[in-house]
Amino acid sequence: MKIDGQCHCGHVSYEAEIDPQQVSICHCTDCQMLTGSAFRVTVLAARADIRLTANQPKLYTKTGDNGLKRLQFFCPECGSPLFTTGEGEEAAIWGIRWGSIRQRRALAPKRRIWCRSAPAWLHDIDGLPGAETE
């Protein structure tokens, strides 16, 4: 599936070819801290299938809970998270941050990882009152 996306301000944009079956939710504490949320949704893609179409993202390297270094790419202007990858052989696969993808409504998660870090209340949110807009 062909996708395109950008950061919140539009400074960094990209196109990619992805497999819609490669969408996952990560509950690790690093993803929680990097997003300020309970989880992060990511689409995996081969680095060769991702093409930047405007400006370079900034890089932050984080050593994960598992001891591996994770390269976190984000917009230098608005701070939106965009991509992640590893080092060495792991650099061949990138994670594209779901929120930056224009076609995100078509990309439902297929699996979850680091579930031991998921908040206990996560399964109860369907029962909360909701509003279409605020």
N, C-alpha and C positions, 0 to 999 in steps of 0.2 A: 504494500500500500504506500502510495506517495503522500507525504505530509509536508507541511511547512509550519514555521512558527517563529516566535520572536520573544524578546524580553518585554516587560511591561511598558517601557518607554519607546521601544522600537529601534533602539541603537544597535542591537545585535539581532540578526535574523538568520534563518537557515532553511534548507530543504533536506529531506531525507527519504530514503526508501526503508520501510520497516515491515516487520511481520506483526500483525495485530494480536497474535497469540503470545507475544513476548512482553506483556504488560504485567507489572507486579507492584504490590504494596510492600513497603519496608517499614517495620515498626522499631528498628534499632534506635538506640538513644542518640546516636549521631544524627540520623535523619530527623528525629524529633527536634533536636537543638538547632540544626541547620534550617529547618522550615518554621520553627515556632509552632508546630502542630503535632498531632498524635501519630502521623505517618507521612510518608512520601510515596507518590506514585511515579513509576519510571517505566519507560519503554526502551528495551534493548535493541541496538542496531550495530551493524558492522561500521567501524570508523570510516571505511572506504565508501559507505553509502550515505554519509552526512556531508553536506556542503554548506559552508557559511556563505551567505548572500549579502551581508552587511556587517562590517566591523568585527573585530576580534573580542572575545570575552576575556575577562581577567581570570587568573588561576589561583586557587588556594589549595594547598595539599594538607590533608588530614589523615592521621593514622587512626584507623578504625578500631572498634572494639576487638576485632579478630587479629589485630596487629599488622594488617596490610595497609599500605598507603593508598588513599583514594584522592584522585585529582578532581577538584570541584570547580567547574567553570561557571561564571556568573557575569552579569552585565556590570561594567565598571561605572555606569551612570546611575542605574536604578537599583542594582543589587539583586535582580531576579536570578534565581538559580536556573541554569540551562542544561548542563551536561555533567556527567561524571564518568570516570574511567579509572583503571588501575595502571600499574607500571609493567614494563616488560611485555610478556605475551598477553597479559590482560588488557593492554592498551588497544588491542584490535577490536574490542567490543566497548561501545559507549552506551551509557544510559542517558536518554533524553528525558528531561523533566516534563511530565504530563501536562502541567499547568501552562507550559509555554507553547504547546501544540495547538494549532488552530482547529484541527479535526478531533480534538480530545473527546467529544461526546461519543464518537464511534469507537473509542478505545477503552473497553472495560477490563479491569484487572482479572487475571487468570490464576494468580497465586499470591500468597503472602509469605513473607520471611521475617525472621527475628520476632516471632509472635510472643515470646516470653516478655518482651518489653512493651507490648500493647497495653494501653490503659484498660482497667477492668470495666469502665463505663462505656467503652466503645460499642458493645453489643446492645446497649440500652437506648441509643440515640433515636431509633425509629419511633419510640414512644413519646419523644419530646414534641411540644407544640411547635409548629413551623409557619412561616409566612413566605409567600412567593417573592416578595420584595421587602425592603426595609427603608 
